[in-house]
C-alpha cells in the first residue's frame, strides 16, 4: 500500500529535495529525510520524519533507511571549501549507498551531472562519475538523473545573473560566451525522480530542459525579461574570475570558481539528448520577472545558516 511505503529524500528542507518530497507526499507516500540541517525551516511539519546523515556512524545511517523502498539522493557540494570538499562528499555518498544496501532499500534515484567522466580534470565531473560507477556496481536498482542547471525560486545561478544585471551597467561573459546550457525546472526534475522511483530497470537519463542557450544568449534573454538589457561583453576567463571572486568577497560568498568557468567553457552543461523537462526557463522567468534577482542568493549563507528556508523570492 502507498500509505505504508516509505521513501527517503536527502535534504528535503533544501532545494531539489523539497520538490521531490512534496511530490511524494502528494502521491500518498510516507517520507523521511536525511539532512545536516535538522533545525532548518520545515515546510512539511510532522509529515516528514527527519534524521541526521550520520555519515560518521554507518550503523545509525543504515537504521535511518530501514524499511525504505526508495532513496532519492540529492546530496553533493558545489565547490571545495575549508568546511566541505568534493572528496568528503564522495566518501559520504559511498557510505550512503552502502547503508542503503545494508538497509534493504529497493531502489536509488541519484542526481548526477551531464557529461561525468572519471578522467575529467574537473573534480566535480570526475567525482560524479565515480559515484555513478559505484552505484552501478552496488547491486542496487538505480536511476541516475543528469541535469545541467536547475532553475526555480530557490535557484542561485539564474537569480544571481539577474541580480548582477539589475545592479551593473555591463555584464562580462567568459570568452565569447558561446558555450551552452540546457536548464531544467526543479519541479520537472522532481517529477522525473518520482517517476523513476516507481521503475525497476536501471536507467541513466539526461535530465535537461526544453530550451538550449549559449551563456551569452542566456544573460541577454534574462536581461530582456527583467527589463535590464545591459551591455554584454567578452572578458578573458582570468579577469572574469578575479571580478567574480571580488564580488563574492563583497557578498561573503563564492560567486564563481575556476573549475566552474572551465566546465562552462568546455560545454559540459550541454548534451545531445531529448528534453526530459517541459517547463521553459523563458516562460518561468517572465512569470517571476518582478522578483527575479531582487535579492542575492548566497551558497555559503545557506550552509552557515541551517535554520532559514532557502526561499529568496
TIZA-186743 format. One line per 10 residues: number of its first residue (from 1); their letters; for each residue x, y, z of N, C-alpha, C. Coordinates in Angstrom, 1 decimal, m for minus. Layout:
BEGIN
NUM) a) X:Y:Z:X:Y:Z:X:Y:Z; ...
END
This chain:
BEGIN
1) xxxxxxxxxx) 0.8:m1.2:0.0:0.0:0.0:0.0:0.9:1.3:0.0; 0.5:2.3:m0.8:1.2:3.5:m0.8:1.4:4.1:0.6; 0.3:4.1:1.3:0.3:4.8:2.6:1.4:4.2:3.6; 1.8:2.9:3.3:2.7:2.2:4.1:4.1:2.3:3.6; 4.3:2.7:2.3:5.6:2.6:1.7:6.4:3.9:2.0; 7.6:3.7:2.5:8.5:4.7:2.9:9.5:5.1:1.8; 9.6:6.4:1.5:10.5:6.9:0.6:11.4:7.9:1.3; 12.7:7.8:1.1:13.7:8.7:1.8:14.3:9.7:0.8; 14.3:11.0:1.2:14.8:12.0:0.3:15.9:12.7:1.1; 17.1:12.8:0.5:18.1:13.6:1.2:17.8:15.1:1.0
11) xxxxxxxxxx) 18.0:15.9:2.1:17.9:17.3:2.1:16.5:17.8:1.6; 15.5:17.3:2.2:14.1:17.7:1.8:13.8:19.1:2.3; 14.6:19.7:3.1:14.4:21.1:3.6:15.2:22.0:2.7; 15.8:21.5:1.7:16.7:22.4:0.8:16.0:22.7:m0.5; 16.7:22.4:m1.6:16.2:22.9:m2.9:15.5:21.8:m3.6; 16.2:21.0:m4.4:15.5:20.0:m5.2:14.9:18.9:m4.4; 15.5:18.6:m3.2:14.9:17.6:m2.3:13.5:18.0:m1.8; 13.3:19.3:m1.6:12.0:19.8:m1.2:10.9:19.5:m2.2; 11.2:19.7:m3.5:10.3:19.4:m4.6:10.0:17.9:m4.7; 11.0:17.1:m4.5:10.8:15.7:m4.6:9.9:15.2:m3.4
21) xxxxxxxxxx) 10.2:15.7:m2.2:9.4:15.3:m1.1:7.9:15.8:m1.2; 7.7:17.0:m1.8:6.4:17.5:m2.0:5.6:16.5:m2.9; 6.2:16.1:m4.0:5.5:15.2:m4.9:5.3:13.8:m4.3; 6.2:13.4:m3.5:5.9:12.1:m2.8:4.8:12.2:m1.8; 4.7:13.2:m1.0:3.7:13.4:m0.1:2.3:13.5:m0.8; 2.3:14.3:m1.9:1.1:14.4:m2.7:0.6:13.1:m3.2; 1.5:12.2:m3.5:1.2:10.9:m4.0:0.8:9.9:m2.9; 0.9:10.3:m1.7:0.5:9.5:m0.6:1.5:8.6:0.1; 2.8:8.9:m0.2:3.8:8.1:0.5:4.2:8.6:1.8; 4.8:7.8:2.7:5.5:8.2:3.9:6.9:8.7:3.5
31) xxxxxxxxxx) 7.3:9.8:4.0:8.6:10.4:3.6:9.4:10.7:4.8; 10.7:10.3:4.7:11.7:10.6:5.6:12.8:11.5:4.9; 13.5:12.3:5.6:14.6:13.0:5.1:15.9:12.7:5.9; 17.0:12.7:5.2:18.3:12.8:5.8:18.9:14.1:5.5; 19.4:14.8:6.6:19.8:16.2:6.4:20.9:16.5:7.5; 21.7:17.5:7.1:22.6:18.2:8.0:22.0:19.4:8.7; 20.7:19.6:8.4:20.1:20.9:8.8:18.7:20.5:9.5; 18.8:19.8:10.6:17.6:19.3:11.3:16.8:20.5:11.8; 17.4:21.7:12.0:16.7:22.8:12.5:16.3:23.8:11.5; 16.6:23.5:10.2:16.1:24.4:9.1:14.6:24.4:9.1
41) xxxxxxxxxx) 14.1:25.5:8.6:12.6:25.7:8.5:12.1:24.4:7.7; 11.1:23.8:8.3:10.5:22.6:7.8:9.1:22.9:7.2; 9.0:23.0:5.9:7.7:23.3:5.3:6.6:22.2:5.4; 7.0:21.0:5.9:6.2:19.9:5.8:5.6:19.5:7.2; 6.1:20.1:8.3:5.6:19.8:9.6:5.9:18.4:9.9; 5.0:17.7:10.6:5.2:16.3:11.0:5.0:15.3:9.9; 4.7:15.8:8.7:4.6:14.8:7.6:5.9:14.2:7.1; 7.0:14.9:7.4:8.3:14.4:7.1:9.1:14.1:8.3; 9.6:12.9:8.4:10.4:12.5:9.6:11.9:12.8:9.2; 12.6:13.5:10.1:13.9:14.0:9.8:15.0:13.2:10.6
51) xxxxxxxxxx) 16.0:12.8:10.0:17.2:12.1:10.6:18.5:12.8:10.2; 19.5:12.8:11.0:20.8:13.4:10.6:21.4:12.3:9.6; 22.4:12.8:8.8:23.0:12.0:7.9:23.8:10.9:8.6; 24.5:11.2:9.7:25.3:10.2:10.4:26.3:9.5:9.5; 27.0:10.3:8.6:28.0:9.7:7.8:29.1:9.0:8.6; 29.4:9.6:9.8:30.4:9.1:10.6:30.0:7.9:11.5; 28.7:7.5:11.3:28.2:6.3:12.0:27.3:5.5:11.1; 27.9:4.7:10.2:27.2:3.9:9.2:26.0:3.1:9.8; 26.2:2.6:11.0:25.1:1.8:11.6:23.8:2.6:11.8; 24.0:3.8:12.3:22.9:4.7:12.5:22.3:5.2:11.2
61) xxxxxxxxxx) 23.2:5.4:10.2:22.7:5.8:8.9:21.9:4.7:8.3; 22.3:3.5:8.4:21.5:2.3:7.8:20.2:2.2:8.5; 20.2:2.4:9.9:19.0:2.3:10.6:18.0:3.4:10.2; 18.4:4.6:9.8:17.6:5.6:9.3:16.9:5.2:8.0; 17.5:4.3:7.3:17.0:3.8:6.0:16.2:2.5:6.0; 16.1:2.0:7.2:15.3:0.7:7.4:13.9:0.9:6.9; 13.4:m0.1:6.1:12.1:m0.1:5.7:11.8:0.8:4.5; 12.8:1.5:4.0:12.6:2.4:2.8:12.5:1.6:1.5; 11.6:2.0:0.7:11.5:1.4:m0.7:12.5:2.1:m1.6; 12.6:3.4:m1.5:13.3:4.2:m2.5:14.1:5.3:m1.7
71) xxxxxxxxxx) 15.4:5.5:m2.2:16.2:6.6:m1.7:16.4:7.5:m2.8; 16.1:8.8:m2.6:16.3:9.9:m3.6:17.5:10.7:m3.1; 18.6:10.6:m3.8:19.8:11.3:m3.3:20.2:12.6:m4.1; 20.1:13.7:m3.4:20.5:15.0:m4.0:21.7:15.5:m3.3; 22.3:14.8:m2.4:23.5:15.3:m1.6:24.7:15.5:m2.5; 25.3:16.6:m2.3:26.6:17.0:m3.0:27.0:18.3:m2.6; 28.2:18.7:m3.0:28.7:20.1:m2.7:29.1:20.7:m4.1; 28.9:22.0:m4.2:29.1:22.7:m5.4:30.6:23.0:m5.7; 31.4:23.2:m4.7:32.8:23.5:m4.8:33.6:23.1:m3.6; 34.9:23.1:m3.6:35.7:22.9:m2.5:35.8:24.1:m1.6
81) xxxxxxxxxx) 35.8:23.9:m0.3:35.8:25.0:0.7:36.5:24.4:1.9; 36.9:25.3:2.8:37.5:24.8:4.0:36.6:24.0:4.9; 35.3:24.2:4.7:34.3:23.5:5.6:33.7:22.3:4.9; 33.9:22.1:3.5:33.4:21.0:2.8:34.2:20.8:1.5; 34.3:19.6:1.1:35.1:19.3:m0.2:34.4:18.2:m1.0; 34.8:18.2:m2.3:34.3:17.1:m3.1:34.7:15.8:m2.6; 36.0:15.7:m2.2:36.5:14.3:m1.7:35.7:13.8:m0.6; 35.3:14.7:0.4:34.5:14.2:1.5:33.1:13.9:1.0; 32.5:14.7:0.1:31.2:14.4:m0.4:31.2:13.1:m1.1; 32.2:12.7:m1.8:32.3:11.4:m2.5:32.3:10.3:m1.5
91) xxxxxxxxxx) 33.1:10.4:m0.5:33.2:9.4:0.5:31.9:9.2:1.3; 31.2:10.4:1.6:29.9:10.3:2.3:28.9:9.7:1.4; 28.9:9.9:0.1:27.9:9.3:m0.7:28.1:7.8:m0.9; 29.4:7.4:m0.9:29.7:6.0:m1.0:29.1:5.3:0.3; 29.3:6.0:1.4:28.8:5.5:2.7:27.3:5.4:2.7; 26.6:6.4:2.1:25.2:6.4:1.9:24.7:5.2:1.1; 25.4:5.0:0.0:25.0:3.8:m0.9:25.1:2.5:m0.2; 26.2:2.3:0.6:26.4:1.1:1.3:25.4:0.9:2.4; 25.0:2.0:3.1:24.0:2.0:4.1:22.6:1.6:3.5; 22.3:2.1:2.3:21.1:1.8:1.6:21.0:0.3:1.3
101) xxxxxxxxxx) 22.1:m0.2:0.9:22.2:m1.6:0.5:22.0:m2.5:1.8; 22.7:m2.1:2.9:22.5:m2.8:4.1:21.1:m2.8:4.6; 20.4:m1.7:4.4:19.1:m1.5:5.0:18.0:m2.1:4.1; 18.4:m2.6:2.9:17.4:m3.3:2.1:16.6:m2.4:1.2; 17.1:m1.2:1.0:16.4:m0.2:0.1:16.4:m0.8:m1.3; 15.2:m0.7:m1.9:14.9:m1.4:m3.2:15.5:m0.7:m4.4; 15.5:0.7:m4.3:15.9:1.4:m5.5:16.5:2.8:m5.0; 17.5:3.2:m5.8:18.1:4.5:m5.6:17.9:5.4:m6.8; 17.4:6.6:m6.6:17.3:7.6:m7.7:18.4:8.7:m7.3; 19.4:8.8:m8.1:20.6:9.6:m7.8:20.7:10.7:m8.8
111) xxxxxxxxxx) 20.9:11.9:m8.2:21.1:13.1:m9.1:22.6:13.3:m9.3; 23.0:13.3:m10.6:24.4:13.5:m11.0:24.5:14.8:m11.8; 25.2:14.7:m12.9:25.5:15.9:m13.7:25.7:15.4:m15.2; 25.5:16.3:m16.1:25.8:15.9:m17.5:27.3:15.7:m17.7; 27.6:14.8:m18.6:29.0:14.6:m19.1:30.0:14.2:m17.9; 29.6:13.4:m17.0:30.6:13.0:m16.0:31.7:12.1:m16.6; 32.8:12.2:m16.1:33.9:11.4:m16.6:35.0:11.2:m15.5; 35.4:10.0:m15.2:36.4:9.8:m14.2:37.8:10.3:m14.6; 38.0:10.6:m15.9:39.2:11.1:m16.4:39.2:12.6:m16.5; 38.1:13.2:m16.2:38.0:14.7:m16.2:38.9:15.4:m15.3
121) xxxxxxxxxx) 39.6:16.5:m15.7:40.4:17.2:m14.8:39.6:18.1:m13.8; 38.3:18.1:m14.0:37.4:18.9:m13.1:36.9:17.9:m12.1; 37.1:18.2:m10.8:36.8:17.3:m9.7:35.3:17.1:m9.6; 34.5:18.1:m9.9:33.1:18.0:m9.9:32.6:16.9:m10.8; 33.1:16.9:m12.0:32.6:15.9:m13.0:33.3:14.5:m12.8; 34.5:14.5:m12.4:35.1:13.2:m12.1:34.5:12.5:m10.9; 34.2:13.3:m9.9:33.6:12.8:m8.6:32.2:12.3:m8.9; 31.4:13.0:m9.7:30.1:12.5:m10.1:30.2:11.2:m10.9; 31.2:11.0:m11.7:31.4:9.8:m12.5:31.8:8.6:m11.6; 32.6:8.9:m10.6:33.0:7.8:m9.7:31.8:7.3:m8.9
131) xxxxxxxxxx) 30.9:8.2:m8.5:29.7:7.8:m7.8:28.7:7.1:m8.7; 28.6:7.5:m9.9:27.8:6.7:m10.9:28.2:5.3:m11.0; 29.6:5.1:m11.1:30.1:3.8:m11.3:29.9:3.0:m10.0; 30.1:3.6:m8.8:29.9:2.9:m7.6:28.4:2.4:m7.4; 27.5:3.3:m7.8:26.1:2.9:m7.7:25.8:1.8:m8.7; 26.3:1.9:m9.9:26.0:0.8:m10.9:26.6:m0.5:m10.4; 27.7:m0.5:m9.7:28.4:m1.7:m9.2:27.9:m2.2:m7.9; 26.9:m1.5:m7.2:26.5:m1.8:m5.9:25.5:m2.9:m5.8; 24.9:m3.2:m6.9:23.8:m4.3:m6.9:22.5:m3.7:m6.7; 22.4:m2.4:m6.3:21.1:m1.8:m6.1:20.4:m1.4:m7.4
141) xxxxxxxxxx) 19.1:m1.5:m7.5:18.4:m1.0:m8.6:18.5:0.5:m8.6; 18.8:1.1:m9.8:19.1:2.6:m9.8:18.5:3.3:m11.0; 18.3:4.6:m10.8:18.1:5.6:m11.9:19.1:6.7:m11.6; 19.8:7.1:m12.6:20.8:8.2:m12.5:20.2:9.3:m13.4; 20.0:10.5:m12.7:19.5:11.7:m13.5:20.6:12.6:m13.6; 20.8:13.1:m14.8:21.9:14.0:m15.1:21.4:15.4:m15.6; 21.1:16.3:m14.6:20.7:17.6:m15.0:21.9:18.5:m15.3; 21.7:19.6:m15.9:22.7:20.7:m16.1:22.5:21.7:m15.1; 21.7:22.7:m15.3:21.4:23.8:m14.4:19.9:23.7:m14.0; 19.7:23.8:m12.7:18.3:23.8:m12.2:17.8:25.3:m12.1
151) xxxxxxxxxx) 16.6:25.5:m12.4:16.0:26.8:m12.1:14.7:26.7:m11.3; 14.4:27.7:m10.5:13.3:27.7:m9.6:13.4:28.9:m8.7; 12.5:29.1:m7.8:12.6:30.3:m7.0:13.7:30.2:m5.9; 14.2:29.1:m5.7:15.4:28.9:m4.7:16.7:28.9:m5.4; 16.7:29.0:m6.8:17.9:28.9:m7.6:19.0:30.0:m7.2; 20.2:29.6:m7.5:21.3:30.5:m7.3:21.8:31.1:m8.6; 22.2:30.3:m9.6:22.8:30.8:m10.9:21.9:31.8:m11.6; 20.7:31.4:m12.0:19.8:32.3:m12.8:19.5:33.5:m12.0; 19.2:33.4:m10.7:18.9:34.5:m9.8:20.0:35.5:m9.8; 21.2:35.0:m9.6:22.3:35.9:m9.5:22.8:36.6:m10.8
161) xxxxxxxxxx) 22.5:35.9:m11.9:22.7:36.6:m13.2:21.8:37.8:m13.2; 20.5:37.6:m12.8:19.6:38.7:m12.8:20.0:39.8:m11.8; 20.5:39.4:m10.7:20.9:40.3:m9.6:22.0:41.2:m10.2; 23.0:40.6:m10.9:24.1:41.4:m11.4:23.5:42.4:m12.5; 22.7:41.9:m13.3:22.1:42.7:m14.4:21.3:43.9:m13.8; 20.7:43.7:m12.7:20.0:44.8:m12.1:20.9:45.9:m11.5; 22.1:45.6:m11.2:23.0:46.5:m10.5:24.2:47.0:m11.2; 24.6:46.4:m12.3:25.8:46.8:m13.0:25.4:47.2:m14.5; 26.1:48.1:m15.1:25.7:48.6:m16.4:26.3:47.6:m17.5; 27.2:46.7:m17.1:27.9:45.8:m18.0:27.9:44.4:m17.4
171) xxxxxxxxxx) 27.7:43.4:m18.2:27.8:42.0:m17.7:28.9:41.3:m18.6; 29.9:40.8:m17.9:31.0:40.1:m18.6:30.8:38.6:m18.7; 31.0:38.1:m19.9:31.0:36.6:m20.1:32.4:36.1:m20.4; 32.7:34.9:m20.0:34.0:34.4:m20.1:34.2:34.0:m21.6; 35.2:34.7:m22.2:35.5:34.4:m23.6:34.3:34.9:m24.5; 34.0:34.1:m25.5:32.9:34.5:m26.5:31.6:34.3:m25.9; 31.5:33.4:m24.9:30.2:33.1:m24.3:29.3:32.2:m25.1; 29.9:31.4:m26.0:29.1:30.6:m26.9:28.9:29.2:m26.3; 29.4:28.8:m25.2:29.2:27.6:m24.6:27.7:27.5:m24.1; 27.2:26.2:m24.1:25.7:26.1:m24.0:25.3:25.5:m22.6
181) xxxxxxxxxx) 24.0:25.8:m22.3:23.3:25.3:m21.1:21.9:24.9:m21.5; 21.4:23.9:m20.8:20.0:23.4:m21.0:19.3:23.3:m19.7; 18.9:24.4:m19.1:18.3:24.5:m17.8:17.0:23.7:m17.7; 16.8:23.0:m16.5:15.6:22.2:m16.3:14.9:22.8:m15.0; 13.6:22.9:m15.1:12.9:23.4:m13.9:12.9:22.4:m12.8; 13.2:22.9:m11.6:13.4:22.0:m10.5:12.2:21.0:m10.2; 11.0:21.5:m10.5:9.9:20.6:m10.2:9.7:19.5:m11.4; 10.2:19.9:m12.6:10.3:18.9:m13.6:11.3:17.8:m13.3; 12.4:18.2:m12.7:13.4:17.2:m12.2:12.7:16.3:m11.1; 12.0:16.9:m10.2:11.3:16.2:m9.1:10.3:15.2:m9.7
191) xxxxxxxxxx) 9.6:15.6:m10.7:8.6:14.7:m11.3:9.3:13.5:m11.9; 10.4:13.8:m12.6:11.2:12.7:m13.2:11.7:11.8:m12.2; 12.2:12.3:m11.1:12.8:11.5:m10.0:11.7:10.5:m9.4; 10.5:11.1:m9.1:9.5:10.3:m8.5:9.0:9.2:m9.5; 8.9:9.6:m10.8:8.6:8.6:m11.8:9.6:7.4:m11.9; 10.9:7.8:m11.8:11.9:6.8:m11.8:11.9:5.9:m10.5; 11.4:6.5:m9.4:11.3:5.7:m8.2:10.4:4.6:m8.3; 9.4:4.7:m9.3:8.4:3.6:m9.5:9.0:2.5:m10.4; 10.0:2.8:m11.1:10.6:1.8:m12.1:11.5:0.8:m11.4; 11.9:m0.2:m12.1:12.8:m1.2:m11.6:14.0:m1.4:m12.4
201) xxxxxxxxxx) 14.0:m1.0:m13.7:15.1:m1.2:m14.5:16.1:m0.1:m14.3; 17.4:m0.4:m14.5:18.5:0.6:m14.3:18.4:1.6:m15.5; 18.5:2.9:m15.1:18.4:3.9:m16.2:19.4:5.0:m15.9; 19.9:5.6:m17.0:20.6:6.9:m16.9:19.9:7.8:m17.9; 19.5:9.0:m17.3:18.7:9.9:m18.1:19.4:11.3:m18.0; 19.6:11.9:m19.2:20.0:13.3:m19.3:18.8:14.2:m19.0; 18.8:14.7:m17.8:17.6:15.5:m17.3:17.8:17.0:m17.7; 17.5:17.2:m19.0:17.7:18.6:m19.5:16.3:19.2:m19.8; 16.3:20.5:m19.9:15.1:21.2:m20.2:14.8:21.4:m21.7; 13.7:22.0:m22.1:13.4:22.1:m23.5:14.0:23.2:m24.2
211) xxxxxxxxxx) 14.8:24.1:m23.6:15.5:25.2:m24.2:17.0:25.1:m24.1; 17.7:25.4:m25.2:19.2:25.5:m25.1:19.6:26.9:m25.4; 20.5:27.4:m24.5:21.0:28.7:m24.6:22.5:28.7:m24.7; 23.1:29.7:m25.4:24.5:29.9:m25.2:24.5:30.8:m23.9; 25.7:30.8:m23.2:25.7:31.6:m21.9:25.4:33.0:m22.2; 26.0:33.6:m23.3:25.8:34.9:m23.7:24.3:35.2:m24.0; 23.7:34.2:m24.7:22.3:34.3:m25.0:21.4:34.3:m23.8; 21.8:33.4:m22.8:21.0:33.3:m21.6:21.0:34.6:m20.8; 22.2:35.2:m20.7:22.3:36.5:m20.0:21.5:37.6:m20.7; 21.5:37.6:m22.0:20.8:38.6:m22.8:19.3:38.4:m22.6
221) xxxxxxxxxx) 18.9:37.1:m22.6:17.5:36.8:m22.5:16.9:37.2:m21.1; 17.7:36.9:m20.1:17.3:37.3:m18.7:17.2:38.8:m18.6; 18.2:39.5:m19.2:18.1:41.0:m19.2:16.9:41.5:m19.8; 16.6:41.0:m21.0:15.4:41.4:m21.7:14.1:41.2:m20.8; 14.0:40.0:m20.2:12.8:39.7:m19.5:12.6:40.6:m18.3; 13.7:40.9:m17.6:13.6:41.7:m16.4:13.7:43.2:m16.7; 13.8:43.5:m17.9:13.9:45.0:m18.3:15.3:45.6:m18.0; 16.3:44.8:m18.1:17.7:45.3:m17.8:18.6:44.8:m18.9; 18.4:45.4:m20.1:19.2:44.9:m21.3:20.6:45.6:m21.2; 21.4:45.1:m20.3:22.7:45.8:m20.2:23.7:45.3:m21.3
231) xxxxxxxxxx) 24.8:46.0:m21.4:25.8:45.6:m22.4:26.5:44.3:m21.9; 26.5:43.3:m22.8:27.2:42.0:m22.5:28.5:42.0:m23.3; 29.6:41.9:m22.6:31.0:42.0:m23.2:31.7:40.7:m22.9; 32.6:40.4:m23.8:33.6:39.2:m23.6:34.7:39.7:m22.8; 35.1:38.9:m21.8:36.3:39.1:m21.0:37.2:37.9:m20.9; 38.5:38.0:m20.8:39.3:36.8:m20.6:38.9:36.1:m19.3; 38.9:34.8:m19.3:38.4:34.0:m18.2:39.1:34.4:m16.9; 40.4:34.7:m16.9:41.2:35.0:m15.7:40.6:36.3:m15.1; 40.4:37.3:m16.0:39.8:38.6:m15.5:38.4:38.4:m15.0; 37.6:37.6:m15.7:36.3:37.3:m15.2:36.2:36.6:m13.9
241) xxxxxxxxxx) 37.2:35.7:m13.7:37.3:35.0:m12.4:37.6:36.0:m11.3; 38.6:36.9:m11.5:39.0:37.9:m10.5:37.8:38.8:m10.1; 37.1:39.2:m11.1:35.9:40.1:m10.8:34.9:39.3:m10.0; 34.6:38.1:m10.4:33.6:37.3:m9.7:34.1:37.0:m8.3; 35.4:36.7:m8.1:36.0:36.5:m6.8:35.8:37.7:m5.9; 36.1:38.9:m6.5:35.9:40.1:m5.7:34.5:40.4:m5.3; 33.6:40.2:m6.2:32.2:40.4:m5.9:31.7:39.4:m4.9; 32.2:38.2:m4.9:31.9:37.2:m3.9:32.4:37.6:m2.6; 33.6:38.2:m2.5:34.2:38.7:m1.2:33.3:39.8:m0.6; 32.8:40.7:m1.5:31.9:41.7:m1.0:30.6:41.1:m0.4
251) xxxxxxxxxx) 30.1:40.0:m1.1:28.8:39.4:m0.6:29.1:38.3:0.4; 30.3:38.0:0.7:30.6:37.0:1.7:30.3:35.6:1.2; 30.5:35.4:m0.1:30.1:34.2:m0.8:31.2:33.8:m1.8; 31.0:32.6:m2.4:31.8:32.2:m3.6:30.9:32.3:m4.8; 31.1:33.3:m5.6:30.2:33.5:m6.8:30.5:32.6:m7.9; 31.8:32.4:m8.2:32.2:31.5:m9.3:33.5:30.9:m8.9; 33.8:29.7:m9.4:35.1:29.1:m9.2:35.8:28.9:m10.6; 37.1:28.7:m10.5:37.9:28.4:m11.7:37.3:27.2:m12.4; 37.0:26.1:m11.6:36.5:24.9:m12.2:35.2:25.1:m12.9; 34.3:25.9:m12.3:33.0:26.2:m12.9:33.2:26.9:m14.2
261) xxxxxxxxxx) 34.1:27.8:m14.3:34.4:28.5:m15.5:34.9:27.5:m16.6; 35.8:26.7:m16.2:36.4:25.7:m17.1:35.3:24.7:m17.6; 34.4:24.3:m16.7:33.3:23.4:m17.1:32.3:24.1:m18.1; 32.0:25.3:m17.8:31.1:26.1:m18.7:31.8:26.2:m20.1; 33.0:26.6:m20.1:33.7:26.9:m21.4:34.0:25.6:m22.2; 34.0:24.4:m21.5:34.2:23.2:m22.1:32.9:22.6:m22.6; 31.8:23.3:m22.5:30.5:22.9:m23.0:30.0:21.7:m22.2; 30.4:21.5:m20.9:30.0:20.4:m20.1:28.5:20.4:m19.7; 27.9:21.5:m19.8:26.5:21.7:m19.4:25.5:21.6:m20.6; 26.0:20.9:m21.6:25.2:20.6:m22.8:25.4:19.2:m23.2
271) xxxxxxxxxx) 24.3:18.6:m23.7:24.3:17.2:m24.2:23.3:17.1:m25.3; 23.6:16.2:m26.3:22.7:15.9:m27.4:21.7:14.8:m26.9; 20.6:15.3:m26.4:19.6:14.3:m25.9:18.2:15.0:m26.0; 17.1:14.2:m26.0:15.8:14.8:m26.0:15.5:15.4:m24.6; 14.7:16.5:m24.5:14.5:17.1:m23.2:13.7:16.2:m22.3; 14.0:16.2:m21.0:13.2:15.4:m20.0:12.3:16.3:m19.3; 12.4:17.6:m19.4:11.5:18.6:m18.7:10.7:19.3:m19.8; 9.6:19.9:m19.3:8.7:20.6:m20.3:8.6:22.1:m20.0; 9.0:22.5:m18.8:8.9:24.0:m18.5:10.0:24.8:m19.0; 9.7:25.8:m19.8:10.7:26.7:m20.4:11.2:27.7:m19.4
281) xxxxxxxxxx) 12.5:27.9:m19.3:13.0:28.9:m18.5:12.5:30.3:m18.8; 12.3:30.6:m20.1:11.9:31.9:m20.5:10.5:32.1:m20.0; 9.6:31.1:m20.1:8.2:31.3:m19.6:8.2:31.5:m18.0; 9.0:30.7:m17.3:9.1:30.8:m15.9:9.7:32.2:m15.5; 10.7:32.6:m16.2:11.3:33.9:m15.8:10.4:35.1:m16.1; 9.5:35.0:m17.1:8.6:36.0:m17.3:7.5:36.1:m16.2; 7.1:35.0:m15.7:6.2:34.9:m14.6:6.8:35.5:m13.3; 8.1:35.4:m13.2:8.8:35.9:m12.0:9.7:37.1:m12.2; 9.4:37.8:m13.3:10.3:38.9:m13.7:10.4:40.0:m12.6; 9.3:40.2:m11.9:9.3:41.3:m10.9:10.2:41.0:m9.7
291) xxxxxxxxxx) 10.4:39.8:m9.4:11.2:39.4:m8.2:12.6:38.8:m8.5; 12.7:38.3:m9.8:14.0:37.6:m10.1:15.2:38.5:m10.0; 16.1:38.1:m9.2:17.3:38.9:m9.0:17.2:40.1:m8.1; 16.1:40.3:m7.4:15.9:41.4:m6.5:16.9:41.2:m5.3; 17.1:40.0:m4.9:18.0:39.7:m3.7:19.1:38.7:m4.2; 20.2:38.8:m3.6:21.3:37.9:m3.9:21.1:36.6:m3.2; 21.4:35.5:m3.9:21.3:34.2:m3.3:22.7:33.7:m3.0; 23.0:33.4:m1.7:24.3:33.0:m1.3:24.4:31.6:m0.9; 25.3:30.9:m1.6:25.6:29.5:m1.3:26.2:29.3:0.1; 27.1:30.1:0.5:27.7:30.0:1.8:26.8:30.3:2.9
301) xxxxxxxxxx) 25.9:31.3:2.7:24.9:31.7:3.7:24.0:30.5:4.0; 23.6:29.8:3.0:22.7:28.7:3.2:23.4:27.6:4.0; 24.7:27.4:3.8:25.5:26.4:4.5:25.8:26.8:5.9; 25.9:28.1:6.2:26.2:28.6:7.5:25.0:28.7:8.4; 23.9:29.2:7.7:22.6:29.3:8.4:21.8:28.1:8.1; 21.7:27.2:9.1:20.9:26.0:8.8:19.6:26.0:9.5; 19.0:27.2:9.6:17.7:27.4:10.2:16.7:28.0:9.2; 17.2:29.0:8.4:16.3:29.7:7.5:16.0:28.8:6.3; 14.8:29.1:5.7:14.4:28.4:4.4:15.3:28.9:3.3; 15.3:28.1:2.2:16.1:28.5:1.0:15.4:29.6:0.2
311) xxx) 14.1:29.8:0.4:13.4:30.8:m0.4:14.1:32.1:m0.5; 14.2:32.7:m1.7:14.8:34.1:m1.8:13.9:35.0:m2.5; 12.7:34.6:m3.0:11.8:35.5:m3.7:10.5:35.5:m3.0
END
